[in-house]
């Protein structure tokens, strides 16, 4: 099992932002990829489904948003 950081794409400033949380996954990707790409045809783990409901604050605009498109939510392995 490996630990993964979750990043979400902000539609307001057109940049990805870290959610500031990590998850442990059995079948995570070797490099950063979207949830929809990695779990295409598979069931998304419950822990990720829960995390996707969390709001994120854009550091550039200050707006709080929730990214509902799994094509714009990324998981990336944490090295070290």
C-alpha positions as CSV (number, residue, x, y, z in Angstrom):
1,X,0.0,0.0,0.0
2,X,1.2,3.5,-0.9
3,X,0.3,7.0,0.2
4,X,-1.2,9.4,-2.4
5,X,-1.8,13.1,-2.4
6,X,-5.0,14.5,-3.9
7,X,-5.0,17.5,-6.1
8,X,-8.0,19.2,-7.7
9,X,-8.1,21.5,-10.8
10,X,-9.6,24.9,-10.1
11,X,-11.8,26.2,-12.9
12,X,-11.4,29.8,-11.6
13,X,-7.6,30.1,-11.9
14,X,-7.0,27.2,-14.2
15,X,-4.4,25.5,-12.0
16,X,-4.3,22.3,-9.8
17,X,-4.3,22.8,-6.0
18,X,-3.5,20.2,-3.3
19,X,-6.3,19.3,-1.0
20,X,-3.9,19.1,1.8
21,X,-4.8,15.4,2.6
22,X,-3.4,12.1,1.6
23,X,-4.9,8.6,1.3
24,X,-3.5,5.1,1.4
25,X,-4.4,3.0,-1.7
26,X,-3.7,-0.6,-2.7
27,X,-4.0,0.0,-6.4
28,X,-2.9,3.6,-6.9
29,X,-1.0,4.9,-10.0
30,X,2.7,5.0,-10.4
31,X,2.5,8.7,-11.4
32,X,0.0,11.6,-11.1
33,X,-3.2,10.8,-13.0
34,X,-6.9,11.7,-12.8
35,X,-9.2,9.5,-10.8
36,X,-11.4,8.9,-13.9
37,X,-8.4,7.7,-15.9
38,X,-7.0,5.4,-13.3
39,X,-10.3,3.9,-12.2
40,X,-11.9,3.6,-15.7
41,X,-14.0,0.5,-15.6
42,X,-13.3,-0.1,-11.9
43,X,-14.9,0.9,-8.7
44,X,-13.4,4.1,-7.1
45,X,-12.4,3.3,-3.5
46,X,-14.8,4.6,-0.8
47,X,-12.1,6.8,0.8
48,X,-11.7,8.7,-2.5
49,X,-15.4,9.0,-3.0
50,X,-15.6,10.6,0.5
51,X,-12.7,12.9,-0.2
52,X,-14.3,14.2,-3.4
53,X,-17.0,15.8,-1.4
54,X,-14.6,18.1,0.4
55,X,-14.4,21.7,-0.6
56,X,-11.0,23.3,-1.5
57,X,-10.0,27.0,-1.2
58,X,-8.2,28.4,-4.2
59,X,-5.0,30.2,-2.9
60,X,-5.1,32.6,-5.9
61,X,-8.7,33.8,-5.8
62,X,-9.7,32.9,-2.2
63,X,-12.9,31.2,-3.4
64,X,-14.0,27.9,-1.9
65,X,-15.0,25.3,-4.5
66,X,-15.9,21.7,-4.9
67,X,-14.6,19.9,-8.1
68,X,-17.3,17.4,-9.2
69,X,-15.5,16.3,-12.3
70,X,-13.3,13.2,-11.7
71,X,-11.4,14.1,-14.8
72,X,-10.1,17.1,-12.8
73,X,-9.3,15.3,-9.6
74,X,-5.8,13.8,-9.5
75,X,-4.0,11.3,-7.3
76,X,-0.2,11.4,-7.1
77,X,2.1,9.1,-5.2
78,X,4.0,10.6,-2.3
79,X,7.7,9.7,-2.6
80,X,9.7,9.3,0.5
